[in-house]
């Protein structure tokens, strides 16, 4: 149980880092190309990345026993 909890925290932190940095990068690109170097696109992009990561973490922790797999249909 504790091992699975640790794996979820690792996935959560890695996902948060990736999404926040990606949002930050997209915000910088939009700021330079379209918005005359204003700071709000950078803040907005990193905030979106952080929000999506938090939502993924909440979903991961709320469904503790969900095992990924496929649906097998009956052979009737």
mmCIF file of the N, C-alpha and C atoms, coordinates in Angstrom:
data_MODEL
# 
_entry.id   MODEL 
# 
loop_
_atom_site.group_PDB 
_atom_site.id 
_atom_site.type_symbol 
_atom_site.label_atom_id 
_atom_site.label_alt_id 
_atom_site.label_comp_id 
_atom_site.label_asym_id 
_atom_site.label_entity_id 
_atom_site.label_seq_id 
_atom_site.pdbx_PDB_ins_code 
_atom_site.Cartn_x 
_atom_site.Cartn_y 
_atom_site.Cartn_z 
_atom_site.occupancy 
_atom_site.B_iso_or_equiv 
_atom_site.pdbx_formal_charge 
_atom_site.auth_seq_id 
_atom_site.auth_comp_id 
_atom_site.auth_asym_id 
_atom_site.auth_atom_id 
_atom_site.pdbx_PDB_model_num 
ATOM 1   N N  . UNK A 1 1  ? 0.827   -1.197  0.000   1.00 0.00 ? 1  UNK A N  1 
ATOM 2   C CA . UNK A 1 1  ? 0.000   0.000   0.000   1.00 0.00 ? 1  UNK A CA 1 
ATOM 3   C C  . UNK A 1 1  ? 0.869   1.258   0.000   1.00 0.00 ? 1  UNK A C  1 
ATOM 4   N N  . UNK A 1 2  ? 1.886   1.287   0.861   1.00 0.00 ? 2  UNK A N  1 
ATOM 5   C CA . UNK A 1 2  ? 2.751   2.464   0.929   1.00 0.00 ? 2  UNK A CA 1 
ATOM 6   C C  . UNK A 1 2  ? 3.574   2.612   -0.346  1.00 0.00 ? 2  UNK A C  1 
ATOM 7   N N  . UNK A 1 3  ? 3.938   1.477   -0.947  1.00 0.00 ? 3  UNK A N  1 
ATOM 8   C CA . UNK A 1 3  ? 4.705   1.523   -2.191  1.00 0.00 ? 3  UNK A CA 1 
ATOM 9   C C  . UNK A 1 3  ? 3.883   2.143   -3.322  1.00 0.00 ? 3  UNK A C  1 
ATOM 10  N N  . UNK A 1 4  ? 2.613   1.771   -3.404  1.00 0.00 ? 4  UNK A N  1 
ATOM 11  C CA . UNK A 1 4  ? 1.720   2.340   -4.425  1.00 0.00 ? 4  UNK A CA 1 
ATOM 12  C C  . UNK A 1 4  ? 1.514   3.836   -4.182  1.00 0.00 ? 4  UNK A C  1 
ATOM 13  N N  . UNK A 1 5  ? 1.387   4.206   -2.922  1.00 0.00 ? 5  UNK A N  1 
ATOM 14  C CA . UNK A 1 5  ? 1.221   5.620   -2.577  1.00 0.00 ? 5  UNK A CA 1 
ATOM 15  C C  . UNK A 1 5  ? 2.452   6.424   -2.998  1.00 0.00 ? 5  UNK A C  1 
ATOM 16  N N  . UNK A 1 6  ? 3.626   5.864   -2.786  1.00 0.00 ? 6  UNK A N  1 
ATOM 17  C CA . UNK A 1 6  ? 4.860   6.522   -3.206  1.00 0.00 ? 6  UNK A CA 1 
ATOM 18  C C  . UNK A 1 6  ? 4.955   6.662   -4.714  1.00 0.00 ? 6  UNK A C  1 
ATOM 19  N N  . UNK A 1 7  ? 4.515   5.618   -5.443  1.00 0.00 ? 7  UNK A N  1 
ATOM 20  C CA . UNK A 1 7  ? 4.507   5.689   -6.906  1.00 0.00 ? 7  UNK A CA 1 
ATOM 21  C C  . UNK A 1 7  ? 3.566   6.779   -7.401  1.00 0.00 ? 7  UNK A C  1 
ATOM 22  N N  . UNK A 1 8  ? 2.413   6.914   -6.746  1.00 0.00 ? 8  UNK A N  1 
ATOM 23  C CA . UNK A 1 8  ? 1.467   7.955   -7.145  1.00 0.00 ? 8  UNK A CA 1 
ATOM 24  C C  . UNK A 1 8  ? 2.056   9.344   -6.911  1.00 0.00 ? 8  UNK A C  1 
ATOM 25  N N  . UNK A 1 9  ? 2.744   9.537   -5.793  1.00 0.00 ? 9  UNK A N  1 
ATOM 26  C CA . UNK A 1 9  ? 3.374   10.827  -5.535  1.00 0.00 ? 9  UNK A CA 1 
ATOM 27  C C  . UNK A 1 9  ? 4.465   11.112  -6.561  1.00 0.00 ? 9  UNK A C  1 
ATOM 28  N N  . UNK A 1 10 ? 5.238   10.102  -6.926  1.00 0.00 ? 10 UNK A N  1 
ATOM 29  C CA . UNK A 1 10 ? 6.273   10.301  -7.944  1.00 0.00 ? 10 UNK A CA 1 
ATOM 30  C C  . UNK A 1 10 ? 5.676   10.701  -9.278  1.00 0.00 ? 10 UNK A C  1 
ATOM 31  N N  . UNK A 1 11 ? 4.603   9.996   -9.688  1.00 0.00 ? 11 UNK A N  1 
ATOM 32  C CA . UNK A 1 11 ? 3.926   10.342  -10.943 1.00 0.00 ? 11 UNK A CA 1 
ATOM 33  C C  . UNK A 1 11 ? 3.359   11.749  -10.873 1.00 0.00 ? 11 UNK A C  1 
ATOM 34  N N  . UNK A 1 12 ? 2.789   12.104  -9.732  1.00 0.00 ? 12 UNK A N  1 
ATOM 35  C CA . UNK A 1 12 ? 2.176   13.413  -9.556  1.00 0.00 ? 12 UNK A CA 1 
ATOM 36  C C  . UNK A 1 12 ? 3.222   14.525  -9.669  1.00 0.00 ? 12 UNK A C  1 
ATOM 37  N N  . UNK A 1 13 ? 4.348   14.366  -9.007  1.00 0.00 ? 13 UNK A N  1 
ATOM 38  C CA . UNK A 1 13 ? 5.378   15.395  -9.056  1.00 0.00 ? 13 UNK A CA 1 
ATOM 39  C C  . UNK A 1 13 ? 6.001   15.504  -10.447 1.00 0.00 ? 13 UNK A C  1 
ATOM 40  N N  . UNK A 1 14 ? 6.215   14.370  -11.102 1.00 0.00 ? 14 UNK A N  1 
ATOM 41  C CA . UNK A 1 14 ? 6.774   14.409  -12.460 1.00 0.00 ? 14 UNK A CA 1 
ATOM 42  C C  . UNK A 1 14 ? 5.787   15.068  -13.425 1.00 0.00 ? 14 UNK A C  1 
ATOM 43  N N  . UNK A 1 15 ? 4.514   14.722  -13.306 1.00 0.00 ? 15 UNK A N  1 
ATOM 44  C CA . UNK A 1 15 ? 3.491   15.311  -14.170 1.00 0.00 ? 15 UNK A CA 1 
ATOM 45  C C  . UNK A 1 15 ? 3.371   16.814  -13.925 1.00 0.00 ? 15 UNK A C  1 
ATOM 46  N N  . UNK A 1 16 ? 3.444   17.219  -12.661 1.00 0.00 ? 16 UNK A N  1 
ATOM 47  C CA . UNK A 1 16 ? 3.372   18.639  -12.325 1.00 0.00 ? 16 UNK A CA 1 
ATOM 48  C C  . UNK A 1 16 ? 4.550   19.397  -12.926 1.00 0.00 ? 16 UNK A C  1 
ATOM 49  N N  . UNK A 1 17 ? 5.736   18.839  -12.818 1.00 0.00 ? 17 UNK A N  1 
ATOM 50  C CA . UNK A 1 17 ? 6.914   19.511  -13.370 1.00 0.00 ? 17 UNK A CA 1 
ATOM 51  C C  . UNK A 1 17 ? 6.813   19.644  -14.885 1.00 0.00 ? 17 UNK A C  1 
ATOM 52  N N  . UNK A 1 18 ? 6.419   18.570  -15.557 1.00 0.00 ? 18 UNK A N  1 
ATOM 53  C CA . UNK A 1 18 ? 6.343   18.592  -17.019 1.00 0.00 ? 18 UNK A CA 1 
ATOM 54  C C  . UNK A 1 18 ? 5.286   19.577  -17.498 1.00 0.00 ? 18 UNK A C  1 
ATOM 55  N N  . UNK A 1 19 ? 4.100   19.526  -16.918 1.00 0.00 ? 19 UNK A N  1 
ATOM 56  C CA . UNK A 1 19 ? 3.016   20.392  -17.375 1.00 0.00 ? 19 UNK A CA 1 
ATOM 57  C C  . UNK A 1 19 ? 3.281   21.868  -17.049 1.00 0.00 ? 19 UNK A C  1 
ATOM 58  N N  . UNK A 1 20 ? 3.865   22.146  -15.903 1.00 0.00 ? 20 UNK A N  1 
ATOM 59  C CA . UNK A 1 20 ? 4.146   23.535  -15.544 1.00 0.00 ? 20 UNK A CA 1 
ATOM 60  C C  . UNK A 1 20 ? 5.222   24.126  -16.453 1.00 0.00 ? 20 UNK A C  1 
ATOM 61  N N  . UNK A 1 21 ? 6.281   23.360  -16.699 1.00 0.00 ? 21 UNK A N  1 
ATOM 62  C CA . UNK A 1 21 ? 7.356   23.860  -17.569 1.00 0.00 ? 21 UNK A CA 1 
ATOM 63  C C  . UNK A 1 21 ? 6.860   24.001  -19.009 1.00 0.00 ? 21 UNK A C  1 
ATOM 64  N N  . UNK A 1 22 ? 6.031   23.073  -19.458 1.00 0.00 ? 22 UNK A N  1 
ATOM 65  C CA . UNK A 1 22 ? 5.474   23.182  -20.810 1.00 0.00 ? 22 UNK A CA 1 
ATOM 66  C C  . UNK A 1 22 ? 4.578   24.414  -20.928 1.00 0.00 ? 22 UNK A C  1 
ATOM 67  N N  . UNK A 1 23 ? 3.720   24.631  -19.951 1.00 0.00 ? 23 UNK A N  1 
ATOM 68  C CA . UNK A 1 23 ? 2.872   25.822  -19.956 1.00 0.00 ? 23 UNK A CA 1 
ATOM 69  C C  . UNK A 1 23 ? 3.685   27.096  -19.891 1.00 0.00 ? 23 UNK A C  1 
ATOM 70  N N  . UNK A 1 24 ? 4.758   27.085  -19.122 1.00 0.00 ? 24 UNK A N  1 
ATOM 71  C CA . UNK A 1 24 ? 5.645   28.231  -19.044 1.00 0.00 ? 24 UNK A CA 1 
ATOM 72  C C  . UNK A 1 24 ? 6.291   28.513  -20.398 1.00 0.00 ? 24 UNK A C  1 
ATOM 73  N N  . UNK A 1 25 ? 6.746   27.458  -21.062 1.00 0.00 ? 25 UNK A N  1 
ATOM 74  C CA . UNK A 1 25 ? 7.360   27.620  -22.377 1.00 0.00 ? 25 UNK A CA 1 
ATOM 75  C C  . UNK A 1 25 ? 6.389   28.146  -23.418 1.00 0.00 ? 25 UNK A C  1 
ATOM 76  N N  . UNK A 1 26 ? 5.183   27.601  -23.422 1.00 0.00 ? 26 UNK A N  1 
ATOM 77  C CA . UNK A 1 26 ? 4.170   28.078  -24.368 1.00 0.00 ? 26 UNK A CA 1 
ATOM 78  C C  . UNK A 1 26 ? 3.806   29.528  -24.066 1.00 0.00 ? 26 UNK A C  1 
ATOM 79  N N  . UNK A 1 27 ? 3.732   29.867  -22.793 1.00 0.00 ? 27 UNK A N  1 
ATOM 80  C CA . UNK A 1 27 ? 3.453   31.251  -22.416 1.00 0.00 ? 27 UNK A CA 1 
ATOM 81  C C  . UNK A 1 27 ? 4.541   32.202  -22.865 1.00 0.00 ? 27 UNK A C  1 
ATOM 82  N N  . UNK A 1 28 ? 5.799   31.782  -22.758 1.00 0.00 ? 28 UNK A N  1 
ATOM 83  C CA . UNK A 1 28 ? 6.910   32.629  -23.214 1.00 0.00 ? 28 UNK A CA 1 
ATOM 84  C C  . UNK A 1 28 ? 6.843   32.829  -24.722 1.00 0.00 ? 28 UNK A C  1 
ATOM 85  N N  . UNK A 1 29 ? 6.578   31.755  -25.449 1.00 0.00 ? 29 UNK A N  1 
ATOM 86  C CA . UNK A 1 29 ? 6.485   31.862  -26.912 1.00 0.00 ? 29 UNK A CA 1 
ATOM 87  C C  . UNK A 1 29 ? 5.356   32.811  -27.311 1.00 0.00 ? 29 UNK A C  1 
ATOM 88  N N  . UNK A 1 30 ? 4.186   32.664  -26.717 1.00 0.00 ? 30 UNK A N  1 
ATOM 89  C CA . UNK A 1 30 ? 3.062   33.545  -27.039 1.00 0.00 ? 30 UNK A CA 1 
ATOM 90  C C  . UNK A 1 30 ? 3.348   34.981  -26.625 1.00 0.00 ? 30 UNK A C  1 
ATOM 91  N N  . UNK A 1 31 ? 4.029   35.148  -25.499 1.00 0.00 ? 31 UNK A N  1 
ATOM 92  C CA . UNK A 1 31 ? 4.359   36.490  -25.041 1.00 0.00 ? 31 UNK A CA 1 
ATOM 93  C C  . UNK A 1 31 ? 5.296   37.192  -26.016 1.00 0.00 ? 31 UNK A C  1 
ATOM 94  N N  . UNK A 1 32 ? 6.286   36.484  -26.502 1.00 0.00 ? 32 UNK A N  1 
ATOM 95  C CA . UNK A 1 32 ? 7.266   37.092  -27.412 1.00 0.00 ? 32 UNK A CA 1 
ATOM 96  C C  . UNK A 1 32 ? 6.662   37.322  -28.794 1.00 0.00 ? 32 UNK A C  1 
ATOM 97  N N  . UNK A 1 33 ? 5.907   36.336  -29.298 1.00 0.00 ? 33 UNK A N  1 
ATOM 98  C CA . UNK A 1 33 ? 5.419   36.426  -30.669 1.00 0.00 ? 33 UNK A CA 1 
ATOM 99  C C  . UNK A 1 33 ? 4.168   37.282  -30.842 1.00 0.00 ? 33 UNK A C  1 
ATOM 100 N N  . UNK A 1 34 ? 3.250   37.232  -29.890 1.00 0.00 ? 34 UNK A N  1 
ATOM 101 C CA . UNK A 1 34 ? 1.940   37.853  -30.115 1.00 0.00 ? 34 UNK A CA 1 
ATOM 102 C C  . UNK A 1 34 ? 1.590   39.004  -29.179 1.00 0.00 ? 34 UNK A C  1 
ATOM 103 N N  . UNK A 1 35 ? 2.140   39.045  -27.979 1.00 0.00 ? 35 UNK A N  1 
ATOM 104 C CA . UNK A 1 35 ? 1.659   40.003  -26.985 1.00 0.00 ? 35 UNK A CA 1 
ATOM 105 C C  . UNK A 1 35 ? 2.702   41.022  -26.544 1.00 0.00 ? 35 UNK A C  1 
ATOM 106 N N  . UNK A 1 36 ? 3.681   41.310  -27.386 1.00 0.00 ? 36 UNK A N  1 
ATOM 107 C CA . UNK A 1 36 ? 4.664   42.371  -27.157 1.00 0.00 ? 36 UNK A CA 1 
ATOM 108 C C  . UNK A 1 36 ? 5.360   42.251  -25.798 1.00 0.00 ? 36 UNK A C  1 
ATOM 109 N N  . UNK A 1 37 ? 5.760   41.044  -25.467 1.00 0.00 ? 37 UNK A N  1 
ATOM 110 C CA . UNK A 1 37 ? 6.539   40.745  -24.255 1.00 0.00 ? 37 UNK A CA 1 
ATOM 111 C C  . UNK A 1 37 ? 5.839   41.129  -22.960 1.00 0.00 ? 37 UNK A C  1 
ATOM 112 N N  . UNK A 1 38 ? 4.577   40.904  -22.900 1.00 0.00 ? 38 UNK A N  1 
ATOM 113 C CA . UNK A 1 38 ? 3.847   41.106  -21.644 1.00 0.00 ? 38 UNK A CA 1 
ATOM 114 C C  . UNK A 1 38 ? 4.014   39.862  -20.785 1.00 0.00 ? 38 UNK A C  1 
ATOM 115 N N  . UNK A 1 39 ? 3.773   39.997  -19.496 1.00 0.00 ? 39 UNK A N  1 
ATOM 116 C CA . UNK A 1 39 ? 4.020   38.865  -18.592 1.00 0.00 ? 39 UNK A CA 1 
ATOM 117 C C  . UNK A 1 39 ? 2.797   37.983  -18.365 1.00 0.00 ? 39 UNK A C  1 
ATOM 118 N N  . UNK A 1 40 ? 1.610   38.466  -18.684 1.00 0.00 ? 40 UNK A N  1 
ATOM 119 C CA . UNK A 1 40 ? 0.433   37.663  -18.359 1.00 0.00 ? 40 UNK A CA 1 
ATOM 120 C C  . UNK A 1 40 ? 0.351   36.355  -19.144 1.00 0.00 ? 40 UNK A C  1 
ATOM 121 N N  . UNK A 1 41 ? 0.797   36.252  -20.394 1.00 0.00 ? 41 UNK A N  1 
ATOM 122 C CA . UNK A 1 41 ? 0.735   34.931  -21.044 1.00 0.00 ? 41 UNK A CA 1 
ATOM 123 C C  . UNK A 1 41 ? 1.626   33.885  -20.366 1.00 0.00 ? 41 UNK A C  1 
ATOM 124 N N  . UNK A 1 42 ? 2.740   34.331  -19.803 1.00 0.00 ? 42 UNK A N  1 
ATOM 125 C CA . UNK A 1 42 ? 3.632   33.407  -19.096 1.00 0.00 ? 42 UNK A CA 1 
ATOM 126 C C  . UNK A 1 42 ? 2.951   32.900  -17.829 1.00 0.00 ? 42 UNK A C  1 
ATOM 127 N N  . UNK A 1 43 ? 2.357   33.797  -17.080 1.00 0.00 ? 43 UNK A N  1 
ATOM 128 C CA . UNK A 1 43 ? 1.643   33.410  -15.855 1.00 0.00 ? 43 UNK A CA 1 
ATOM 129 C C  . UNK A 1 43 ? 0.441   32.530  -16.183 1.00 0.00 ? 43 UNK A C  1 
ATOM 130 N N  . UNK A 1 44 ? -0.275  32.895  -17.221 1.00 0.00 ? 44 UNK A N  1 
ATOM 131 C CA . UNK A 1 44 ? -1.455  32.126  -17.621 1.00 0.00 ? 44 UNK A CA 1 
ATOM 132 C C  . UNK A 1 44 ? -1.071  30.720  -18.056 1.00 0.00 ? 44 UNK A C  1 
ATOM 133 N N  . UNK A 1 45 ? -0.023  30.583  -18.854 1.00 0.00 ? 45 UNK A N  1 
ATOM 134 C CA . UNK A 1 45 ? 0.404   29.270  -19.335 1.00 0.00 ? 45 UNK A CA 1 
ATOM 135 C C  . UNK A 1 45 ? 0.895   28.379  -18.217 1.00 0.00 ? 45 UNK A C  1 
ATOM 136 N N  . UNK A 1 46 ? 1.701   28.928  -17.313 1.00 0.00 ? 46 UNK A N  1 
ATOM 137 C CA . UNK A 1 46 ? 2.181   28.101  -16.208 1.00 0.00 ? 46 UNK A CA 1 
ATOM 138 C C  . UNK A 1 46 ? 1.049   27.765  -15.242 1.00 0.00 ? 46 UNK A C  1 
ATOM 139 N N  . UNK A 1 47 ? 0.102   28.671  -15.071 1.00 0.00 ? 47 UNK A N  1 
ATOM 140 C CA . UNK A 1 47 ? -1.060  28.380  -14.227 1.00 0.00 ? 47 UNK A CA 1 
ATOM 141 C C  . UNK A 1 47 ? -1.938  27.289  -14.811 1.00 0.00 ? 47 UNK A C  1 
ATOM 142 N N  . UNK A 1 48 ? -2.120  27.308  -16.134 1.00 0.00 ? 48 UNK A N  1 
ATOM 143 C CA . UNK A 1 48 ? -2.882  26.234  -16.776 1.00 0.00 ? 48 UNK A CA 1 
ATOM 144 C C  . UNK A 1 48 ? -2.193  24.889  -16.600 1.00 0.00 ? 48 UNK A C  1 
ATOM 145 N N  . UNK A 1 49 ? -0.880  24.862  -16.788 1.00 0.00 ? 49 UNK A N  1 
ATOM 146 C CA . UNK A 1 49 ? -0.134  23.620  -16.614 1.00 0.00 ? 49 UNK A CA 1 
ATOM 147 C C  . UNK A 1 49 ? -0.233  23.099  -15.196 1.00 0.00 ? 49 UNK A C  1 
ATOM 148 N N  . UNK A 1 50 ? -0.098  23.987  -14.230 1.00 0.00 ? 50 UNK A N  1 
ATOM 149 C CA . UNK A 1 50 ? -0.191  23.587  -12.829 1.00 0.00 ? 50 UNK A CA 1 
ATOM 150 C C  . UNK A 1 50 ? -1.596  23.106  -12.491 1.00 0.00 ? 50 UNK A C  1 
ATOM 151 N N  . UNK A 1 51 ? -2.601  23.773  -13.011 1.00 0.00 ? 51 UNK A N  1 
ATOM 152 C CA . UNK A 1 51 ? -3.991  23.358  -12.754 1.00 0.00 ? 51 UNK A CA 1 
ATOM 153 C C  . UNK A 1 51 ? -4.313  21.996  -13.342 1.00 0.00 ? 51 UNK A C  1 
ATOM 154 N N  . UNK A 1 52 ? -3.838  21.747  -14.558 1.00 0.00 ? 52 UNK A N  1 
ATOM 155 C CA . UNK A 1 52 ? -4.080  20.430  -15.172 1.00 0.00 ? 52 UNK A CA 1 
ATOM 156 C C  . UNK A 1 52 ? -3.363  19.339  -14.399 1.00 0.00 ? 52 UNK A C  1 
ATOM 157 N N  . UNK A 1 53 ? -2.163  19.627  -13.927 1.00 0.00 ? 53 UNK A N  1 
ATOM 158 C CA . UNK A 1 53 ? -1.418  18.636  -13.153 1.00 0.00 ? 53 UNK A CA 1 
ATOM 159 C C  . UNK A 1 53 ? -2.108  18.341  -11.822 1.00 0.00 ? 53 UNK A C  1 
ATOM 160 N N  . UNK A 1 54 ? -2.620  19.376  -11.172 1.00 0.00 ? 54 UNK A N  1 
ATOM 161 C CA . UNK A 1 54 ? -3.342  19.168  -9.906  1.00 0.00 ? 54 UNK A CA 1 
ATOM 162 C C  . UNK A 1 54 ? -4.604  18.341  -10.117 1.00 0.00 ? 54 UNK A C  1 
ATOM 163 N N  . UNK A 1 55 ? -5.307  18.592  -11.207 1.00 0.00 ? 55 UNK A N  1 
ATOM 164 C CA . UNK A 1 55 ? -6.511  17.809  -11.504 1.00 0.00 ? 55 UNK A CA 1 
ATOM 165 C C  . UNK A 1 55 ? -6.159  16.347  -11.760 1.00 0.00 ? 55 UNK A C  1 
ATOM 166 N N  . UNK A 1 56 ? -5.059  16.098  -12.467 1.00 0.00 ? 56 UNK A N  1 
ATOM 167 C CA . UNK A 1 56 ? -4.632  14.719  -12.702 1.00 0.00 ? 56 UNK A CA 1 
ATOM 168 C C  . UNK A 1 56 ? -4.244  14.031  -11.403 1.00 0.00 ? 56 UNK A C  1 
ATOM 169 N N  . UNK A 1 57 ? -3.565  14.760  -10.513 1.00 0.00 ? 57 UNK A N  1 
ATOM 170 C CA . UNK A 1 57 ? -3.174  14.185  -9.224  1.00 0.00 ? 57 UNK A CA 1 
ATOM 171 C C  . UNK A 1 57 ? -4.397  13.846  -8.371  1.00 0.00 ? 57 UNK A C  1 
ATOM 172 N N  . UNK A 1 58 ? -5.357  14.741  -8.345  1.00 0.00 ? 58 UNK A N  1 
ATOM 173 C CA . UNK A 1 58 ? -6.572  14.472  -7.578  1.00 0.00 ? 58 UNK A CA 1 
ATOM 174 C C  . UNK A 1 58 ? -7.294  13.254  -8.118  1.00 0.00 ? 58 UNK A C  1 
ATOM 175 N N  . UNK A 1 59 ? -7.371  13.138  -9.432  1.00 0.00 ? 59 UNK A N  1 
ATOM 176 C CA . UNK A 1 59 ? -8.025  11.991  -10.039 1.00 0.00 ? 59 UNK A CA 1 
ATOM 177 C C  . UNK A 1 59 ? -7.269  10.699  -9.711  1.00 0.00 ? 59 UNK A C  1 
ATOM 178 N N  . UNK A 1 60 ? -5.959  10.765  -9.734  1.00 0.00 ? 60 UNK A N  1 
ATOM 179 C CA . UNK A 1 60 ? -5.147  9.586   -9.434  1.00 0.00 ? 60 UNK A CA 1 
ATOM 180 C C  . UNK A 1 60 ? -5.311  9.150   -7.982  1.00 0.00 ? 60 UNK A C  1 
ATOM 181 N N  . UNK A 1 61 ? -5.370  10.103  -7.049  1.00 0.00 ? 61 UNK A N  1 
ATOM 182 C CA . UNK A 1 61 ? -5.490  9.743   -5.641  1.00 0.00 ? 61 UNK A CA 1 
ATOM 183 C C  . UNK A 1 61 ? -6.909  9.366   -5.237  1.00 0.00 ? 61 UNK A C  1 
ATOM 184 N N  . UNK A 1 62 ? -7.923  9.827   -5.967  1.00 0.00 ? 62 UNK A N  1 
ATOM 185 C CA . UNK A 1 62 ? -9.305  9.475   -5.629  1.00 0.00 ? 62 UNK A CA 1 
ATOM 186 C C  . UNK A 1 62 ? -9.685  8.074   -6.079  1.00 0.00 ? 62 UNK A C  1 
ATOM 187 N N  . UNK A 1 63 ? -8.993  7.535   -7.051  1.00 0.00 ? 63 UNK A N  1 
ATOM 188 C CA . UNK A 1 63 ? -9.297  6.187   -7.524  1.00 0.00 ? 63 UNK A CA 1 
ATOM 189 C C  . UNK A 1 63 ? -8.116  5.270   -7.197  1.00 0.00 ? 63 UNK A C  1 
ATOM 190 N N  . UNK A 1 64 ? -7.994  4.861   -5.926  1.00 0.00 ? 64 UNK A N  1 
ATOM 191 C CA . UNK A 1 64 ? -6.787  4.151   -5.519  1.00 0.00 ? 64 UNK A CA 1 
ATOM 192 C C  . UNK A 1 64 ? -6.663  2.730   -6.058  1.00 0.00 ? 64 UNK A C  1 
ATOM 193 N N  . UNK A 1 65 ? -7.763  2.097   -6.392  1.00 0.00 ? 65 UNK A N  1 
ATOM 194 C CA . UNK A 1 65 ? -7.691  0.702   -6.797  1.00 0.00 ? 65 UNK A CA 1 
ATOM 195 C C  . UNK A 1 65 ? -8.028  0.485   -8.262  1.00 0.00 ? 65 UNK A C  1 
ATOM 196 N N  . UNK A 1 66 ? -7.964  1.526   -9.066  1.00 0.00 ? 66 UNK A N  1 
ATOM 197 C CA . UNK A 1 66 ? -8.262  1.414   -10.482 1.00 0.00 ? 66 UNK A CA 1 
ATOM 198 C C  . UNK A 1 66 ? -7.050  0.822   -11.199 1.00 0.00 ? 66 UNK A C  1 
ATOM 199 N N  . UNK A 1 67 ? -7.262  -0.304  -11.850 1.00 0.00 ? 67 UNK A N  1 
ATOM 200 C CA . UNK A 1 67 ? -6.185  -0.977  -12.561 1.00 0.00 ? 67 UNK A CA 1 
ATOM 201 C C  . UNK A 1 67 ? -6.412  -0.783  -14.050 1.00 0.00 ? 67 UNK A C  1 
ATOM 202 N N  . UNK A 1 68 ? -5.442  -0.226  -14.766 1.00 0.00 ? 68 UNK A N  1 
ATOM 203 C CA . UNK A 1 68 ? -5.627  -0.046  -16.206 1.00 0.00 ? 68 UNK A CA 1 
ATOM 204 C C  . UNK A 1 68 ? -5.712  -1.392  -16.914 1.00 0.00 ? 68 UNK A C  1 
ATOM 205 N N  . UNK A 1 69 ? -6.606  -1.489  -17.856 1.00 0.00 ? 69 UNK A N  1 
ATOM 206 C CA . UNK A 1 69 ? -6.769  -2.735  -18.602 1.00 0.00 ? 69 UNK A CA 1 
ATOM 207 C C  . UNK A 1 69 ? -7.792  -2.531  -19.703 1.00 0.00 ? 69 UNK A C  1 
ATOM 208 N N  . UNK A 1 70 ? -8.228  -3.642  -20.295 1.00 0.00 ? 70 UNK A N  1 
ATOM 209 C CA . UNK A 1 70 ? -9.235  -3.551  -21.336 1.00 0.00 ? 70 UNK A CA 1 
ATOM 210 C C  . UNK A 1 70 ? -10.453 -4.385  -20.953 1.00 0.00 ? 70 UNK A C  1 
ATOM 211 N N  . UNK A 1 71 ? -11.541 -4.029  -21.560 1.00 0.00 ? 71 UNK A N  1 
ATOM 212 C CA . UNK A 1 71 ? -12.795 -4.720  -21.328 1.00 0.00 ? 71 UNK A CA 1 
ATOM 213 C C  . UNK A 1 71 ? -12.826 -5.980  -22.187 1.00 0.00 ? 71 UNK A C  1 
ATOM 214 N N  . UNK A 1 72 ? -13.133 -7.115  -21.565 1.00 0.00 ? 72 UNK A N  1 
ATOM 215 C CA . UNK A 1 72 ? -13.229 -8.379  -22.288 1.00 0.00 ? 72 UNK A CA 1 
ATOM 216 C C  . UNK A 1 72 ? -14.699 -8.749  -22.394 1.00 0.00 ? 72 UNK A C  1 
ATOM 217 N N  . UNK A 1 73 ? -15.179 -8.956  -23.622 1.00 0.00 ? 73 UNK A N  1 
ATOM 218 C CA . UNK A 1 73 ? -16.594 -9.276  -23.833 1.00 0.00 ? 73 UNK A CA 1 
ATOM 219 C C  . UNK A 1 73 ? -16.803 -10.789 -23.777 1.00 0.00 ? 73 UNK A C  1 
ATOM 220 N N  . UNK A 1 74 ? -18.010 -11.166 -23.447 1.00 0.00 ? 74 UNK A N  1 
ATOM 221 C CA . UNK A 1 74 ? -18.370 -12.590 -23.423 1.00 0.00 ? 74 UNK A CA 1 
ATOM 222 C C  . UNK A 1 74 ? -18.400 -13.152 -24.836 1.00 0.00 ? 74 UNK A C  1 
ATOM 223 N N  . UNK A 1 75 ? -18.111 -14.417 -24.959 1.00 0.00 ? 75 UNK A N  1 
ATOM 224 C CA . UNK A 1 75 ? -18.089 -15.091 -26.263 1.00 0.00 ? 75 UNK A CA 1 
ATOM 225 C C  . UNK A 1 75 ? -19.397 -15.830 -26.518 1.00 0.00 ? 75 UNK A C  1 
ATOM 226 N N  . UNK A 1 76 ? -20.521 -15.157 -26.497 1.00 0.00 ? 76 UNK A N  1 
ATOM 227 C CA . UNK A 1 76 ? -21.812 -15.827 -26.691 1.00 0.00 ? 76 UNK A CA 1 
ATOM 228 C C  . UNK A 1 76 ? -22.306 -15.682 -28.091 1.00 0.00 ? 76 UNK A C  1 
# 
